[in-house]
């Protein structure tokens, strides 16, 4: 499963420490295979996740809470990207 979620704020609103902390905490979630944060040409950041299929709801609930607590922003589903999972 490979999905991308867009942060509600542009990348310029985040500190490097916030981005690193989000990734650190997200990577500790059981059921998550891979994750990355990328930035598009318009300045938005996306969180890419590869999750065990039966853990999606549980993992995404935790990710939403982590993003809200650390950066005070929301994430929303942006789409699926092939070949993200290895």
C-alpha positions in Angstrom: 0.0 0.0 0.0 1.5 3.3 -1.0 -0.3 6.5 -0.3 0.5 10.2 0.0 -1.0 12.7 2.3 -0.7 16.5 1.9 0.0 18.8 4.9 -2.5 21.6 5.2 0.3 24.2 5.5 3.1 25.0 3.0 6.6 23.8 3.7 7.8 27.2 4.7 5.7 27.1 7.8 7.6 24.1 9.2 11.0 24.1 10.9 13.5 21.5 10.0 13.2 20.2 13.6 9.4 19.7 13.2 9.9 17.7 10.0 12.6 15.5 11.6 10.5 15.0 14.7 7.4 14.0 12.6 9.5 11.5 10.6 11.1 10.1 13.8 7.8 9.5 15.6 6.0 8.2 12.5 8.8 5.7 11.8 8.2 4.2 15.3 4.6 3.2 14.5 4.1 -0.6 14.3 2.7 -1.6 10.9 4.4 1.1 9.0 6.9 -0.3 6.4 8.3 3.0 4.9 7.8 6.7 5.0 9.1 9.9 3.5 8.3 13.6 3.3 8.6 15.3 -0.1 8.0 18.8 -1.3 6.2 19.7 -4.5 6.9 22.7 -6.9 4.2 24.7 -5.2 5.7 24.5 -1.8 3.4 21.9 -0.2 4.8 18.9 1.7 3.5 15.4 1.4 3.9 12.4 3.7 4.3 9.2 1.8 3.5 6.0 3.7 3.7 2.3 3.0 1.5 0.5 5.5 0.6 -3.2 6.1 -2.9 -3.4 4.6 -4.6 -4.5 7.8 -3.0 -1.7 9.8 -3.9 1.3 7.7 -6.6 2.8 9.9 -4.6 2.3 13.1 -1.4 3.8 11.6 -3.1 6.8 10.0 -4.9 7.7 13.2 -1.5 7.8 15.0 0.0 9.8 12.1 -2.8 12.4 12.1 -2.3 12.9 15.9 1.5 13.2 15.5 1.2 15.8 12.8 -1.4 17.8 14.7 0.6 17.7 18.0 4.0 18.6 16.4 3.1 21.1 13.7 -0.5 22.1 14.5 -1.6 21.2 11.0 -3.8 18.5 9.4 -3.0 16.1 6.6 -5.4 14.9 3.9 -5.2 12.1 1.4 -3.5 13.2 -1.8 -3.3 10.0 -3.8 -1.4 6.8 -4.5 2.0 6.5 -6.0 3.2 3.3 -7.6 6.6 1.8 -6.7 6.8 3.7 -3.4 6.8 0.3 -1.5 9.9 -1.8 -2.1 
